[in-house]
Amino acid sequence: MADIYKALADETRRVLLDELLNRDDQTLFEICGRLAMNYGMSMSRQAVSQHLDVLEHAGLVHTERSGRYKLHSIDTAPLAQIAARWPTRRAQQ
């Protein structure tokens, strides 16, 4: 679970997750373009790829090959583990 917290600690990775939540199955090229257009973030492909690797290692992003393309998609299941670990207390009446 520590990997999830490390992955979420960085603002850039949270933006990447937001972008993948808006549209799944994106290539690295598409992600870089959308980050530049939607968020004004101009990062190298290598930097974005490294952030995606951290997210993938944490289980928050899954990849699959489609021909010569590598498609990235979000997996929110690990986030449910966080919510299950610390359930909210109900207000006392």
C-alpha positions as CSV (number, residue, x, y, z in Angstrom):
1,M,0.0,0.0,0.0
2,A,3.0,2.3,0.5
3,D,3.4,2.4,-3.3
4,I,-0.1,3.8,-3.7
5,Y,0.7,6.7,-1.3
6,K,4.1,7.4,-3.1
7,A,2.3,7.4,-6.4
8,L,-0.4,9.8,-5.2
9,A,2.0,12.1,-3.4
10,D,3.1,13.8,-6.6
11,E,0.8,16.4,-8.2
12,T,1.9,15.4,-11.7
13,R,0.9,11.8,-11.2
14,R,-2.5,12.9,-9.8
15,V,-3.0,15.0,-13.0
16,L,-2.1,11.9,-15.1
17,L,-4.7,9.9,-13.2
18,D,-7.3,12.6,-13.8
19,E,-6.5,12.6,-17.5
20,L,-6.8,8.8,-17.7
21,L,-10.0,9.0,-15.8
22,N,-11.4,11.3,-18.4
23,R,-10.3,9.0,-21.3
24,D,-8.9,5.5,-21.0
25,D,-6.6,3.7,-23.4
26,Q,-4.3,6.5,-24.3
27,T,-0.8,6.2,-25.8
28,L,2.2,8.1,-24.4
29,F,2.0,10.6,-27.3
30,E,-1.7,11.3,-26.6
31,I,-1.1,11.7,-22.9
32,C,1.7,14.2,-23.5
33,G,-0.4,16.2,-25.9
34,R,-3.4,16.3,-23.6
35,L,-1.2,17.4,-20.6
36,A,0.1,20.2,-22.7
37,M,-3.3,21.3,-24.0
38,N,-5.5,20.8,-21.0
39,Y,-3.1,21.6,-18.1
40,G,-0.3,23.6,-19.7
41,M,2.3,21.0,-18.6
42,S,5.1,20.7,-21.1
43,M,7.1,17.6,-20.0
44,S,9.3,15.3,-22.0
45,R,8.0,12.0,-23.0
46,Q,10.6,10.4,-20.8
47,A,9.4,12.3,-17.8
48,V,5.8,11.3,-18.4
49,S,6.8,7.7,-19.0
50,Q,8.7,7.6,-15.7
51,H,5.6,8.9,-13.8
52,L,3.4,6.3,-15.6
53,D,5.9,3.6,-14.5
54,V,5.4,4.6,-10.8
55,L,1.7,4.6,-11.3
56,E,1.8,1.2,-13.0
57,H,4.0,-0.2,-10.2
58,A,1.5,0.9,-7.6
59,G,-1.3,-0.8,-9.6
60,L,-3.1,2.4,-10.5
61,V,-2.4,2.2,-14.2
62,H,-2.4,-0.9,-16.5
63,T,-0.9,-1.1,-19.9
64,E,-1.6,-3.3,-22.9
65,R,0.0,-3.6,-26.3
66,S,-2.1,-3.0,-29.4
67,G,0.1,-3.5,-32.4
68,R,3.0,-1.1,-32.0
69,Y,1.1,1.1,-29.5
70,K,1.2,0.8,-25.7
71,L,-2.2,1.8,-24.3
72,H,-2.5,3.2,-20.7
73,S,-5.7,2.9,-18.6
74,I,-6.5,3.7,-15.0
75,D,-7.4,1.1,-12.3
76,T,-9.1,2.6,-9.3
77,A,-9.4,-0.7,-7.3
78,P,-6.3,0.1,-5.2
79,L,-7.9,3.4,-4.1
80,A,-10.8,1.3,-2.7
81,Q,-8.3,-0.3,-0.4
82,I,-7.5,3.0,1.2
83,A,-11.2,3.7,1.8
84,A,-11.7,0.3,3.3
85,R,-8.7,0.7,5.6
86,W,-10.0,3.9,7.2
87,P,-13.8,3.9,7.2
88,T,-15.4,7.2,8.1
89,R,-17.0,7.6,11.4
90,R,-20.7,8.4,11.5
91,A,-21.6,11.5,13.3
92,Q,-23.1,10.9,16.7
93,Q,-26.7,11.9,17.0
